[in-house]
Amino acid sequence: MRKQIAAANWKMNLTLTEGEQLLDQLLANAYDLNGNRQVVFAVPAPYLAMANEKVKKHAHVAVAAQNCYSKKSGAYTGEISVLMLASMDVSHVVLGHSERREYFNESNQFLAEKVNIALEHAITPIFCCGEPLQIRESGKQNEYVAKQLEESLYHLNAEQLQKVVIAYEPIWAIGTGKTATSEQAQEMHAYIRAQLAAKYGSSVADEISILYGGSVKAANAKELFSQPDVDGGLVGGASLLADEFKVIINSLK
């Protein structure tokens, strides 16, 4: 059975002390985590070492970087390389988040390079895809997301693809308070899985975790995660609140 994942994306939030306190609160709880259920904390880069130290004794809890660069090293001031992440035993990296695409002009082709270099160094990409409001309103969301998958992931072979986690994030539902209905989420997740199956076969597609990201909170997590093709969530604001994120973790299938 594919992994069910509660991934916390702290974005550019919390001081070091606040981050430490939040992790301590969350890790003090006993969750029913196993090989199927996993928690990932995507923390700001300055906090990666701290977070890794705190989670290392907790089975099925991992740390993710929020980004990496497409080169191993070089004169790229301010960027973070996968070699740096690997040297810190960081196991995951979020790639292609809508904020990176919008504010930093990251293209599908550029993200393909990032996916490649992460996989090359055994770091699991959490690859984000999703459509803006005008695309959703025009009814072209399927074609839009299919192009993101094709241009960033379809150069991978089946073995490589199975090491990728996909996060569908309707951009119109991120930080807006709007949430895709559970039916809308399931519809797109099923479409993504069908596209993967058409390219790689159903046995491969059925093993890939597809997370939902878009105003996931304690109040809607159970319903969203109950959908057959929704394998957990990439959670923004609610992951900064211990009581909220506890409920979300416990809502995993």
Number of C-alpha atoms within 10 A of each C-alpha: 9 14 20 25 28 29 30 24 24 19 16 10 13 15 12 14 9 12 19 15 13 17 17 15 14 16 17 8 9 9 14 12 18 12 11 14 21 21 22 20 25 27 26 21 16 11 17 21 15 14 23 20 11 17 18 13 10 11 12 17 21 21 25 28 26 24 24 23 20 19 16 14 13 8 7 10 6 7 13 19 20 26 18 13 22 15 8 13 18 22 19 26 26 23 27 28 21 20 13 15 16 11 8 9 11 16 15 19 14 15 23 24 15 25 29 18 21 27 18 12 14 15 24 22 27 27 24 27 27 27 22 16 14 11 16 16 10 8 11 12 19 17 12 16 19 16 15 21 22 17 15 22 22 16 13 16 11 16 10 15 22 17 17 21 22 25 29 24 27 27 22 20 18 21 13 10 11 14 22 19 12 18 12 13 24 20 15 21 24 17 16 22 22 16 18 24 15 11 15 18 14 14 11 16 22 17 16 21 26 30 29 34 27 26 25 30 22 19 11 15 25 20 14 28 26 16 18 11 23 27 26 32 30 27 27 22 19 20 26 20 14 17 14 17 24 20 16 26 27 17 19 25 17
